Amino acid sequence: MSGIKLQRTNSDNSDFQNLVRLLDQDLRLRDGEDHAFYAQYNKVDAIKHVVVAYANEIPVGCGAIKPYSGNDWEVKRMFVQEDARGQGIASIILNELERWAREIDCAKLILETGLAQPEAIALYKKKEYVIMPNYGQYAGIENSVCMFKTLV
C-alpha cells in the first residue's frame, strides 16, 4: 500500500500506546477467559524498538521487537486497526522490524500468536516464519502458536 509512513520510536510513543489499547481490546475478545494469562506477558513499558505506521498522518498499525535471549529477539504487539486491514500494512511493519533487527545484529526473531488469530498466523507464514515448539511461558499452552525466522 502506498502512502504509509513508518516511524521508529519506543514504547513511550502515545500513538503506539493508543494502538496497543485497541490491540488489547481485540485480544480480550479473541482470547476470552485466557486473556489474563496472555496479558501478563504483553507489557509495553521500556520497549526500545517500536514501529508505528501512519496513513494520512493517522496511526493505523504498530509492532515492536525486544531482546529475548542472546541474539534472539521477540516480535511483540503487532496490530493493524480493523478499518486498515487487508492492505499490506502488517507486512510493511514486519519488514521494517526485520530490517531494524538486522541492523542491531539480531540472529533470529521469535514470536507467539494464538489459534484465535488466524490472520496473524497466515501473515507470519507468508513472511517465512516457521512454527516451532512453544517457548518459555507458552510451553504447554494449547492455544499458543510459536514461530521463528532466522535473519542471518
DSSP file (Angstrom, degrees, kcal/mol; ACC not computed):
  #  RESIDUE AA STRUCTURE BP1 BP2  ACC     N-H-->O    O-->H-N    N-H-->O    O-->H-N    TCO  KAPPA ALPHA  PHI   PSI    X-CA   Y-CA   Z-CA
    1    1 A M    >         0   0    0      0, 0.0     3,-0.6     0, 0.0     2,-0.1   0.000 360.0 360.0 360.0 131.8    0.0    0.0    0.0
    2    2 A S  T 3   +     0   0    0      1,-0.2     3,-0.1    53,-0.0     0, 0.0  -0.468 360.0  44.8 -85.9 162.5    1.4    3.4   -0.9
    3    3 A G  T 3  S+     0   0    0      1,-0.3    53,-0.8    -2,-0.1     2,-0.5   0.499  75.2 133.4  85.3   2.9    1.2    6.4    1.4
    4    4 A I  E <   -A   55   0A   0     -3,-0.6     2,-0.4    51,-0.1    -1,-0.3  -0.767  37.1-164.5 -88.7 128.3    2.2    4.5    4.5
    5    5 A K  E     -A   54   0A   0     49,-2.6    49,-2.9    -2,-0.5     2,-0.4  -0.923   5.6-150.5-111.1 138.7    4.8    6.3    6.6
    6    6 A L  E     -A   53   0A   0     -2,-0.4     2,-0.5    47,-0.2    47,-0.2  -0.859   6.3-163.4-109.7 142.6    6.7    4.4    9.3
    7    7 A Q  E     -A   52   0A   0     45,-2.4    45,-2.3    -2,-0.4     2,-0.5  -0.988  11.6-146.5-125.3 124.7    8.2    5.9   12.4
    8    8 A R  E     +A   51   0A   0     -2,-0.5    43,-0.2    43,-0.2     2,-0.2  -0.765  45.4 131.2 -83.2 131.6   10.8    4.1   14.5
    9    9 A T  E     -A   50   0A   0     41,-3.2    41,-2.2    -2,-0.5     2,-0.2  -0.667  47.9 -99.8-153.8-155.5   10.2    5.0   18.1
   10   10 A N    >   -     0   0    0     -2,-0.2     3,-2.0    39,-0.2    38,-0.2  -0.802  45.6 -82.7-137.6-178.0    9.9    3.4   21.6
   11   11 A S  T 3  S+     0   0    0     36,-2.7    37,-0.1     1,-0.3    33,-0.1   0.530 117.0  72.5 -71.5  -4.2    7.1    2.4   23.9
   12   12 A D  T 3  S+     0   0    0     35,-0.3    -1,-0.3     4,-0.1     2,-0.2   0.633  70.2 114.1 -78.4 -13.5    6.7    5.9   25.3
   13   13 A N    <>  -     0   0    0     -3,-2.0     4,-2.3     1,-0.2     5,-0.1  -0.396  63.4-147.1 -63.5 125.1    5.1    7.0   22.0
   14   14 A S  H  > S+     0   0    0      1,-0.2     4,-2.3     2,-0.2     5,-0.2   0.837  97.1  55.0 -67.1 -33.1    1.5    7.9   22.6
   15   15 A D  H  > S+     0   0    0      2,-0.2     4,-2.3     1,-0.2    -1,-0.2   0.921 109.4  48.1 -64.9 -41.9    0.3    6.7   19.2
   16   16 A F  H  > S+     0   0    0      2,-0.2     4,-2.6     1,-0.2    -2,-0.2   0.937 110.8  51.0 -60.6 -47.0    1.8    3.3   20.0
   17   17 A Q  H  X S+     0   0    0     -4,-2.3     4,-1.7     1,-0.2    -2,-0.2   0.889 110.6  48.8 -60.5 -40.0    0.2    3.2   23.4
   18   18 A N  H  X S+     0   0    0     -4,-2.3     4,-1.6     2,-0.2    -1,-0.2   0.904 111.5  49.1 -66.9 -41.3   -3.2    4.0   21.9
   19   19 A L  H  X S+     0   0    0     -4,-2.3     4,-2.5     1,-0.2    -2,-0.2   0.887 108.5  54.1 -64.2 -38.3   -2.8    1.3   19.3
   20   20 A V  H  X S+     0   0    0     -4,-2.6     4,-2.9     1,-0.2    -1,-0.2   0.870 104.0  55.4 -64.9 -36.2   -1.8   -1.2   22.0
   21   21 A R  H  X S+     0   0    0     -4,-1.7     4,-1.8     2,-0.2    -1,-0.2   0.916 109.9  46.3 -61.2 -41.6   -5.0   -0.4   23.9
   22   22 A L  H  X S+     0   0    0     -4,-1.6     4,-2.2     2,-0.2    -2,-0.2   0.899 111.5  52.2 -66.2 -40.5   -7.0   -1.3   20.7
   23   23 A L  H  X S+     0   0    0     -4,-2.5     4,-2.8     1,-0.2     5,-0.2   0.934 108.4  50.4 -58.9 -47.0   -5.0   -4.4   20.3
   24   24 A D  H  X S+     0   0    0     -4,-2.9     4,-2.3     1,-0.2    -1,-0.2   0.867 108.6  52.1 -63.0 -36.2   -5.7   -5.4   23.9
   25   25 A Q  H  X S+     0   0    0     -4,-1.8     4,-1.5     2,-0.2    -1,-0.2   0.928 111.5  47.3 -63.0 -44.2   -9.4   -4.9   23.4
   26   26 A D  H  X S+     0   0    0     -4,-2.2     4,-2.2     1,-0.2    -2,-0.2   0.919 113.5  47.4 -62.4 -45.0   -9.3   -7.1   20.3
   27   27 A L  H  X S+     0   0    0     -4,-2.8     4,-3.6     1,-0.2     5,-0.4   0.857 104.7  60.2 -67.8 -34.5   -7.3   -9.8   22.1
   28   28 A R  H  X S+     0   0    0     -4,-2.3     4,-1.3    -5,-0.2    -1,-0.2   0.906 110.1  43.0 -58.9 -41.1   -9.7   -9.7   25.1
   29   29 A L  H  < S+     0   0    0     -4,-1.5    -2,-0.2     2,-0.2    -1,-0.2   0.917 118.9  42.9 -69.6 -44.0  -12.5  -10.7   22.7
   30   30 A R  H  < S+     0   0    0     -4,-2.2    -2,-0.2     1,-0.2    -3,-0.2   0.898 118.9  41.9 -70.6 -41.1  -10.5  -13.3   20.9
   31   31 A D  H >< S+     0   0    0     -4,-3.6     3,-2.1     1,-0.2    -1,-0.2   0.717  82.0 178.5 -83.7 -21.1   -8.8  -14.9   23.9
   32   32 A G  G >< S+     0   0    0     -4,-1.3     3,-1.8    -5,-0.4     4,-0.3  -0.316  71.3   2.9  57.4-128.5  -11.8  -14.9   26.2
   33   33 A E  G 3  S+     0   0    0      1,-0.3     3,-0.3     2,-0.1    -1,-0.3   0.663 130.5  61.5 -67.8 -15.5  -11.0  -16.5   29.5
   34   34 A D  G <> S+     0   0    0     -3,-2.1     4,-1.7     1,-0.2     3,-0.5   0.516  76.8  95.5 -85.1  -4.5   -7.4  -17.0   28.6
   35   35 A H  H <> S+     0   0    0     -3,-1.8     4,-3.0     1,-0.2     5,-0.2   0.882  77.6  54.9 -58.0 -43.4   -6.8  -13.2   28.1
   36   36 A A  H  > S+     0   0    0     -3,-0.3     4,-1.3    -4,-0.3    -1,-0.2   0.885 106.0  53.6 -59.9 -38.8   -5.4  -12.6   31.6
   37   37 A F  H  4 S+     0   0    0     -3,-0.5     3,-0.3    -4,-0.3     4,-0.3   0.957 115.3  38.7 -59.7 -50.6   -2.7  -15.3   31.1
   38   38 A Y  H >< S+     0   0    0     -4,-1.7     3,-1.9     1,-0.2    -2,-0.2   0.884 107.8  64.0 -68.5 -38.7   -1.5  -13.7   27.9
   39   39 A A  H >< S+     0   0    0     -4,-3.0     3,-1.8     1,-0.3    -1,-0.2   0.826  91.7  64.4 -57.5 -34.1   -1.8  -10.1   29.1
   40   40 A Q  T 3< S+     0   0    0     -4,-1.3     3,-0.3    -3,-0.3    -1,-0.3   0.738 104.3  47.2 -64.6 -19.9    0.8  -10.6   31.8
   41   41 A Y  T <  S+     0   0    0     -3,-1.9    -1,-0.3    -4,-0.3    -2,-0.2   0.289  99.7  70.7-101.5   9.2    3.4  -11.2   29.0
   42   42 A N    <   +     0   0    0     -3,-1.8    -1,-0.2    -4,-0.2    -2,-0.1  -0.021  58.9 143.1-119.1  30.2    2.4   -8.2   26.9
   43   43 A K        -     0   0    0     -3,-0.3    -3,-0.0     1,-0.1    -4,-0.0  -0.438  33.2-161.9 -67.9 145.0    3.6   -5.2   29.0
   44   44 A V    >   +     0   0    0     -2,-0.1     3,-1.1   -33,-0.1     2,-0.1   0.371  42.9 125.6-114.0   4.6    5.0   -2.5   26.8
   45   45 A D  T 3  S+     0   0    0      1,-0.2   -33,-0.1   -33,-0.0    -2,-0.0  -0.437  80.1   7.5 -68.0 137.0    7.0   -0.4   29.2
   46   46 A A  T 3  S+     0   0    0      1,-0.2     2,-0.6    -2,-0.1    -1,-0.2   0.772  78.9 152.4  66.9  31.4   10.6    0.2   28.2
   47   47 A I    <   -     0   0    0     -3,-1.1   -36,-2.7     1,-0.1   -35,-0.3  -0.840  23.8-170.4 -88.2 124.1   10.5   -1.3   24.7
   48   48 A K        +     0   0    0     -2,-0.6     2,-0.5   -38,-0.2    -1,-0.1   0.546  68.9  60.0 -94.2  -8.3   13.2    0.5   22.7
   49   49 A H  E     + B   0  65A   0     16,-0.6    16,-2.3   -41,-0.1     2,-0.4  -0.803  65.1 149.1-128.7  90.0   12.3   -0.8   19.2
   50   50 A V  E     -AB   9  64A   0    -41,-2.2   -41,-3.2    -2,-0.5     2,-0.4  -0.943  27.6-158.9-123.3 140.3    8.8    0.1   18.2
   51   51 A V  E     -AB   8  63A   0     12,-3.0    12,-1.7    -2,-0.4     2,-0.4  -0.986   6.3-168.9-119.4 129.6    7.5    0.9   14.7
   52   52 A V  E     -AB   7  62A   0    -45,-2.3   -45,-2.4    -2,-0.4     2,-0.4  -0.971  11.0-148.1-116.5 133.2    4.2    2.9   14.1
   53   53 A A  E     -AB   6  61A   0      8,-2.9     7,-2.9    -2,-0.4     8,-1.3  -0.838  12.2-163.8-102.2 137.0    2.6    3.0   10.7
   54   54 A Y  E     -AB   5  59A   0    -49,-2.9   -49,-2.6    -2,-0.4     2,-0.5  -0.960  11.6-167.8-122.1 137.1    0.7    6.1    9.6
   55   55 A A  E >  S-AB   4  58A   0      3,-2.6     3,-1.7    -2,-0.4   -51,-0.1  -0.988  87.0 -13.5-119.8 118.6   -1.8    6.5    6.7
   56   56 A N  T 3  S-     0   0    0    -53,-0.8    -1,-0.1    -2,-0.5   -52,-0.1   0.910 129.8 -56.0  53.5  44.2   -2.5   10.2    6.0
   57   57 A E  T 3  S+     0   0    0      1,-0.2    -1,-0.3    -3,-0.1   -53,-0.0   0.494 114.3 120.3  69.7   4.7   -0.9   11.1    9.4
   58   58 A I  E <  S-B   55   0A   0     -3,-1.7    -3,-2.6     2,-0.0     2,-0.4  -0.879  70.0-120.2-102.1 128.2   -3.3    8.8   11.2
   59   59 A P  E     +B   54   0A   0      0, 0.0    -5,-0.3     0, 0.0     3,-0.1  -0.518  42.6 162.0 -68.1 122.3   -1.7    5.9   13.2
   60   60 A V  E     +     0   0A   0     -7,-2.9    21,-3.0    -2,-0.4     2,-0.3   0.541  55.4   6.9-119.5 -12.5   -3.0    2.7   11.8
   61   61 A G  E     -BC  53  80A   0     -8,-1.3    -8,-2.9    19,-0.3     2,-0.3  -0.994  53.5-174.1-165.4 165.6   -0.6    0.0   12.9
   62   62 A C  E     +BC  52  79A   0     17,-2.7    17,-2.4    -2,-0.3     2,-0.3  -0.975   5.0 175.5-158.0 168.3    2.3   -1.0   15.1
   63   63 A G  E     -B   51   0A   0    -12,-1.7   -12,-3.0    -2,-0.3     2,-0.3  -0.947  10.0-161.9-168.7 165.1    4.8   -3.6   16.1
   64   64 A A  E     -BC  50  76A   0     12,-2.2    12,-3.0    -2,-0.3     2,-0.4  -0.977   8.7-150.2-150.9 160.2    7.8   -4.0   18.3
   65   65 A I  E     +BC  49  75A   0    -16,-2.3   -16,-0.6    -2,-0.3    10,-0.2  -0.984  17.3 177.8-130.5 147.5   10.8   -6.2   18.9
   66   66 A K  E     - C   0  74A   0      8,-1.9     8,-3.3    -2,-0.4   -19,-0.1  -0.991  38.9 -85.6-146.1 154.6   12.6   -6.7   22.2
   67   67 A P  E     + C   0  73A   0      0, 0.0     6,-0.2     0, 0.0     4,-0.1  -0.271  43.2 167.9 -59.0 140.7   15.5   -8.8   23.4
   68   68 A Y  E     -     0   0A   0      4,-2.4     2,-0.3     2,-0.2     5,-0.2   0.689  62.5 -23.0-115.8 -63.4   14.6  -12.4   24.4
   69   69 A S  E >  S- C   0  72A   0      3,-1.7     3,-2.7     1,-0.0    -1,-0.1  -0.922 105.0 -38.8-157.4 126.5   17.8  -14.5   24.8
   70   70 A G  T 3  S-     0   0    0     -2,-0.3    -2,-0.2     1,-0.3    -1,-0.0  -0.375 127.6 -17.4  58.4-126.5   21.3  -14.0   23.4
   71   71 A N  T 3  S+     0   0    0     -2,-0.1    36,-2.0    -4,-0.1    37,-1.2   0.260 114.4 106.4 -94.1  11.1   20.9  -12.7   19.8
   72   72 A D  E <   -Cd  69 108A   0     -3,-2.7    -4,-2.4    35,-0.2    -3,-1.7  -0.791  50.9-170.1 -91.8 131.4   17.2  -13.8   19.6
   73   73 A W  E     -Cd  67 109A   0     35,-2.5    37,-2.5    -2,-0.5     2,-0.4  -0.845  15.5-128.4-118.6 157.1   14.6  -11.1   19.8
   74   74 A E  E     -Cd  66 110A   0     -8,-3.3    -8,-1.9    -2,-0.3     2,-0.4  -0.893  11.3-133.8-111.8 133.0   10.9  -11.4   20.2
   75   75 A V  E     +C   65   0A   0     35,-2.9    37,-0.5    -2,-0.4     2,-0.3  -0.712  37.2 176.1 -80.6 129.5    8.2   -9.7   18.0
   76   76 A K  E     +C   64   0A   0    -12,-3.0   -12,-2.2    -2,-0.4   -34,-0.1  -0.921  44.2  14.4-133.9 156.8    5.6   -8.1   20.1
   77   77 A R  E     +     0   0A   0     -2,-0.3     2,-0.4   -14,-0.2    -1,-0.1   0.759  64.3 174.7  55.7  38.7    2.4   -6.0   19.9
   78   78 A M  E     +     0   0A   0    -15,-0.1     2,-0.3    -3,-0.1   -15,-0.2  -0.633  15.2 152.5 -73.7 128.2    1.8   -6.4   16.1
   79   79 A F  E     -C   62   0A   0    -17,-2.4   -17,-2.7    -2,-0.4     2,-0.4  -0.973  30.8-169.9-160.4 141.5   -1.5   -4.7   15.3
   80   80 A V  E     -C   61   0A   0     -2,-0.3   -19,-0.3   -19,-0.2     5,-0.1  -0.998  39.7-106.2-131.2 133.2   -3.4   -3.0   12.5
   81   81 A Q    >   -     0   0    0    -21,-3.0     3,-2.0    -2,-0.4     4,-0.5  -0.228  32.8-115.3 -56.8 145.3   -6.6   -1.1   13.0
   82   82 A E  G >  S+     0   0    0      1,-0.3     3,-1.3     2,-0.2    -1,-0.1   0.860 113.3  52.0 -54.7 -43.4   -9.6   -3.0   11.7
   83   83 A D  G 3  S+     0   0    0      1,-0.2    -1,-0.3     3,-0.0    -2,-0.1   0.548 111.0  49.6 -75.1  -4.4  -10.6   -0.5    9.0
   84   84 A A  G X  S+     0   0    0     -3,-2.0     3,-0.6   -24,-0.2     5,-0.4   0.352  86.3 115.4-110.3   2.8   -7.0   -0.5    7.7
   85   85 A R  T <   +     0   0    0     -3,-1.3    -4,-0.0    -4,-0.5    -3,-0.0  -0.279  61.4  38.6 -73.6 159.4   -6.6   -4.3    7.4
   86   86 A G  T 3  S+     0   0    0      1,-0.0    -1,-0.2    -2,-0.0    -4,-0.0   0.611  89.4  96.4  80.3  13.0   -6.1   -6.2    4.2
   87   87 A Q  S <  S-     0   0    0     -3,-0.6    -2,-0.1   -86,-0.0    -1,-0.0   0.277 100.5-103.2-117.5   8.3   -3.9   -3.5    2.7
   88   88 A G  S  > S+     0   0    0      3,-0.0     4,-1.9     4,-0.0     5,-0.1   0.572  80.7 129.7  84.9   8.3   -0.5   -5.0    3.5
   89   89 A I  H  > S+     0   0    0     -5,-0.4     4,-2.5     1,-0.2     5,-0.2   0.899  70.3  53.7 -66.0 -40.5    0.3   -2.7    6.4
   90   90 A A  H  > S+     0   0    0      1,-0.2     4,-2.8     2,-0.2    -1,-0.2   0.902 108.7  50.4 -61.4 -39.4    1.2   -5.5    8.7
   91   91 A S  H  > S+     0   0    0      2,-0.2     4,-2.6     1,-0.2    -1,-0.2   0.899 109.4  50.9 -63.8 -40.1    3.7   -6.8    6.2
   92   92 A I  H  X S+     0   0    0     -4,-1.9     4,-1.9     2,-0.2    -2,-0.2   0.920 112.7  46.1 -62.9 -44.2    5.2   -3.3    5.9
   93   93 A I  H  X S+     0   0    0     -4,-2.5     4,-2.4     2,-0.2    -2,-0.2   0.938 113.4  48.5 -63.6 -47.3    5.6   -3.0    9.7
   94   94 A L  H  X S+     0   0    0     -4,-2.8     4,-2.5     1,-0.2    -2,-0.2   0.890 108.6  54.1 -63.5 -39.4    7.1   -6.5    9.9
   95   95 A N  H  X S+     0   0    0     -4,-2.6     4,-2.3     1,-0.2    -1,-0.2   0.917 110.2  47.4 -57.8 -43.5    9.6   -5.8    7.1
   96   96 A E  H  X S+     0   0    0     -4,-1.9     4,-2.6     2,-0.2    -2,-0.2   0.894 110.5  51.1 -67.6 -39.8   10.7   -2.7    9.0
   97   97 A L  H  X S+     0   0    0     -4,-2.4     4,-2.5     2,-0.2    -1,-0.2   0.908 111.5  48.1 -62.9 -40.6   11.1   -4.6   12.3
   98   98 A E  H  X S+     0   0    0     -4,-2.5     4,-2.3     2,-0.2    -2,-0.2   0.904 111.0  50.6 -65.6 -40.9   13.1   -7.3   10.5
   99   99 A R  H  X S+     0   0    0     -4,-2.3     4,-1.9     2,-0.2    -2,-0.2   0.932 112.8  46.3 -60.6 -46.0   15.3   -4.5    8.9
  100  100 A W  H  X S+     0   0    0     -4,-2.6     4,-1.4     1,-0.2    -2,-0.2   0.898 109.6  54.6 -63.8 -41.9   15.9   -2.9   12.3
  101  101 A A  H  <>S+     0   0    0     -4,-2.5     5,-2.8     1,-0.2     3,-0.3   0.907 107.7  49.6 -59.8 -42.3   16.6   -6.3   13.9
  102  102 A R  H ><5S+     0   0    0     -4,-2.3     3,-1.8     1,-0.2    -1,-0.2   0.895 105.8  57.3 -63.7 -38.6   19.3   -7.0   11.3
  103  103 A E  H 3<5S+     0   0    0     -4,-1.9    -1,-0.2     1,-0.3    -2,-0.2   0.807 108.9  45.9 -62.0 -29.3   20.8   -3.5   12.0
  104  104 A I  T 3<5S-     0   0    0     -4,-1.4    -1,-0.3    -3,-0.3    -2,-0.2   0.143 121.4-107.8-102.3  19.9   21.2   -4.5   15.6
  105  105 A D  T < 5 +     0   0    0     -3,-1.8     2,-0.4     1,-0.2    -3,-0.2   0.810  55.6 169.1  61.9  35.4   22.7   -7.9   14.8
  106  106 A C      < -     0   0    0     -5,-2.8    -1,-0.2     1,-0.1   -34,-0.2  -0.655  19.5-164.6 -74.0 131.0   19.7   -9.9   15.8
  107  107 A A        +     0   0    0    -36,-2.0    44,-3.0    -2,-0.4    45,-1.1   0.808  67.5  10.8 -87.3 -33.0   20.2  -13.5   14.6
  108  108 A K  E     -dE  72 150A   0    -37,-1.2   -35,-2.5    42,-0.3     2,-0.4  -0.999  59.7-145.3-151.0 141.2   16.6  -14.8   14.9
  109  109 A L  E     -dE  73 149A   0     40,-2.7    40,-2.3    -2,-0.3     2,-0.3  -0.912  20.3-174.7-105.4 136.4   13.2  -13.4   15.6
  110  110 A I  E     +dE  74 148A   0    -37,-2.5   -35,-2.9    -2,-0.4     2,-0.3  -0.858   5.2 174.9-122.2 161.4   10.7  -15.4   17.6
  111  111 A L  E     - E   0 147A   0     36,-2.0    36,-2.2    -2,-0.3     2,-0.4  -0.991  23.2-139.4-160.0 161.3    7.0  -14.7   18.3
  112  112 A E  E     + E   0 146A   0    -37,-0.5     2,-0.2    -2,-0.3    34,-0.2  -0.997  27.5 159.4-125.1 133.1    3.9  -16.1   19.9
  113  113 A T  E     - E   0 145A   0     32,-2.8    32,-3.3    -2,-0.4     2,-0.3  -0.741  31.1-111.9-133.5-173.2    0.5  -15.7   18.4
  114  114 A G  E >   - E   0 144A   0     30,-0.3     3,-2.3    -2,-0.2     7,-0.3  -0.863  19.7-115.7-128.9 160.4   -2.7  -17.7   19.0
  115  115 A L  T 3  S+     0   0    0     28,-2.5    29,-0.1    -2,-0.3    -1,-0.1   0.759 115.9  64.4 -58.5 -24.6   -5.0  -20.0   17.3
  116  116 A A  T 3  S+     0   0    0     27,-0.3    -1,-0.3     1,-0.2     3,-0.1   0.431  94.2  64.0 -80.4   1.6   -7.6  -17.2   17.6
  117  117 A Q    X>  +     0   0    0     -3,-2.3     4,-2.0     1,-0.1     3,-0.5  -0.540  55.7 157.3-120.7  64.9   -5.5  -15.0   15.3
  118  118 A P  H 3> S+     0   0    0      0, 0.0     4,-2.3     0, 0.0     5,-0.2   0.813  74.1  58.8 -61.5 -29.2   -5.6  -16.9   12.0
  119  119 A E  H 3> S+     0   0    0      2,-0.2     4,-2.3     1,-0.2     5,-0.1   0.901 106.5  48.2 -65.0 -39.5   -4.7  -13.7   10.1
  120  120 A A  H <> S+     0   0    0     -3,-0.5     4,-2.7     2,-0.2     5,-0.2   0.931 110.5  50.2 -66.0 -45.3   -1.5  -13.3   12.1
  121  121 A I  H  X S+     0   0    0     -4,-2.0     4,-2.4    -7,-0.3     5,-0.2   0.926 111.5  49.1 -58.9 -44.5   -0.5  -17.0   11.5
  122  122 A A  H  X S+     0   0    0     -4,-2.3     4,-2.4     2,-0.2    -1,-0.2   0.912 111.0  50.4 -62.0 -43.0   -1.1  -16.5    7.8
  123  123 A L  H  X S+     0   0    0     -4,-2.3     4,-1.9     2,-0.2    -2,-0.2   0.951 111.8  46.6 -59.1 -50.6    1.0  -13.3    7.7
  124  124 A Y  H  <>S+     0   0    0     -4,-2.7     5,-3.0     1,-0.2    -1,-0.2   0.889 112.0  50.1 -64.5 -38.9    3.9  -14.9    9.5
  125  125 A K  H ><5S+     0   0    0     -4,-2.4     3,-1.8    -5,-0.2    -1,-0.2   0.926 109.9  51.4 -63.0 -42.7    3.9  -18.0    7.3
  126  126 A K  H 3<5S+     0   0    0     -4,-2.4    -1,-0.2     1,-0.3    -2,-0.2   0.849 108.0  52.6 -60.2 -34.3    3.8  -15.7    4.2
  127  127 A K  T 3<5S-     0   0    0     -4,-1.9    -1,-0.3    -5,-0.2    -2,-0.2   0.199 126.2-102.6 -90.0  15.9    6.8  -13.8    5.6
  128  128 A E  T < 5 +     0   0    0     -3,-1.8     2,-0.3     1,-0.3    -3,-0.2   0.740  68.1 151.9  72.9  27.7    8.7  -17.2    6.0
  129  129 A Y      < -     0   0    0     -5,-3.0     2,-0.4    -6,-0.1    -1,-0.3  -0.690  33.7-144.8 -83.3 146.2    8.3  -17.7    9.8
  130  130 A V  E     -F  148   0A   0     18,-3.0    18,-2.0    -2,-0.3     2,-0.1  -0.906  16.5-110.6-117.3 138.2    8.3  -21.4   10.8
  131  131 A I  E     +F  147   0A   0     -2,-0.4    16,-0.3    16,-0.2     3,-0.0  -0.455  42.5 178.8 -67.0 137.7    6.3  -23.0   13.5
  132  132 A M  E     -F  146   0A   0     14,-2.6    14,-0.6    -2,-0.1     3,-0.1  -0.821  39.7 -72.9-130.8 167.9    8.4  -24.1   16.4
  133  133 A P        -     0   0    0      0, 0.0     6,-0.1     0, 0.0    12,-0.1  -0.385  66.5 -90.6 -60.3 144.2    7.8  -25.7   19.8
  134  134 A N        -     0   0    0      4,-0.1     2,-0.2    10,-0.1     6,-0.1  -0.348  51.3-147.4 -60.0 134.7    6.2  -23.3   22.2
  135  135 A Y    >   -     0   0    0      4,-0.1     3,-2.5    -3,-0.1     4,-0.4  -0.607  43.0 -23.6-105.6 161.9    8.9  -21.5   24.2
  136  136 A G  G >  S+     0   0    0      1,-0.3     3,-1.7     2,-0.2    -2,-0.0  -0.022 130.5   2.5  47.4-129.3    9.2  -20.1   27.7
  137  137 A Q  G 3  S+     0   0    0      1,-0.3    -1,-0.3     3,-0.0    -3,-0.0   0.614 129.9  62.1 -66.5 -12.8    5.9  -19.2   29.3
  138  138 A Y  G X  S+     0   0    0     -3,-2.5     3,-2.3     2,-0.1    -1,-0.3   0.534  71.7 121.2 -92.4  -7.2    3.9  -20.5   26.3
  139  139 A A  T <  S+     0   0    0     -3,-1.7     3,-0.1    -4,-0.4    -4,-0.1  -0.347  84.8  10.6 -57.5 129.7    5.2  -24.1   26.6
  140  140 A G  T 3  S+     0   0    0      1,-0.2     2,-0.8    -6,-0.1    -1,-0.3   0.455  91.5 130.9  81.5  -0.3    2.2  -26.4   27.0
  141  141 A I    X   -     0   0    0     -3,-2.3     3,-1.3     1,-0.2    -1,-0.2  -0.785  44.9-158.9 -90.5 111.5   -0.3  -23.7   26.2
  142  142 A E  T 3  S+     0   0    0     -2,-0.8    -1,-0.2     1,-0.3    -2,-0.1   0.794  87.1  52.0 -63.3 -31.2   -2.6  -25.3   23.6
  143  143 A N  T 3  S+     0   0    0    -29,-0.1   -28,-2.5   -28,-0.0   -27,-0.3   0.566  91.8  95.2 -84.4  -7.7   -3.9  -22.0   22.1
  144  144 A S  E <   -E  114   0A   0     -3,-1.3     2,-0.5   -30,-0.2   -30,-0.3  -0.618  53.4-166.2 -86.8 142.5   -0.4  -20.6   21.5
  145  145 A V  E     -E  113   0A   0    -32,-3.3   -32,-2.8    -2,-0.3     2,-0.4  -0.984   9.6-163.8-124.7 117.4    1.4  -20.8   18.2
  146  146 A C  E     +EF 112 132A   0    -14,-0.6   -14,-2.6    -2,-0.5     2,-0.3  -0.825  12.2 174.7-105.2 142.8    5.1  -20.0   18.4
  147  147 A M  E     -EF 111 131A   0    -36,-2.2   -36,-2.0    -2,-0.4     2,-0.3  -0.916  10.4-163.4-141.2 162.9    7.1  -19.2   15.3
  148  148 A F  E     -EF 110 130A   0    -18,-2.0   -18,-3.0    -2,-0.3     2,-0.3  -0.973   8.2-160.9-145.8 162.1   10.6  -18.1   14.3
  149  149 A K  E     -E  109   0A   0    -40,-2.3   -40,-2.7    -2,-0.3     2,-0.4  -0.958  19.5-136.7-143.2 126.5   12.6  -16.7   11.4
  150  150 A T  E     -E  108   0A   0     -2,-0.3   -42,-0.3   -42,-0.2   -43,-0.1  -0.694  16.7-172.4 -81.7 131.8   16.4  -16.8   11.1
  151  151 A L              0   0    0    -44,-3.0   -43,-0.2    -2,-0.4    -1,-0.1   0.674 360.0 360.0-100.8 -21.0   17.7  -13.4    9.9
  152  152 A V              0   0    0    -45,-1.1    -1,-0.1   -47,-0.1   -44,-0.1   0.418 360.0 360.0-111.3 360.0   21.4  -14.2    9.3
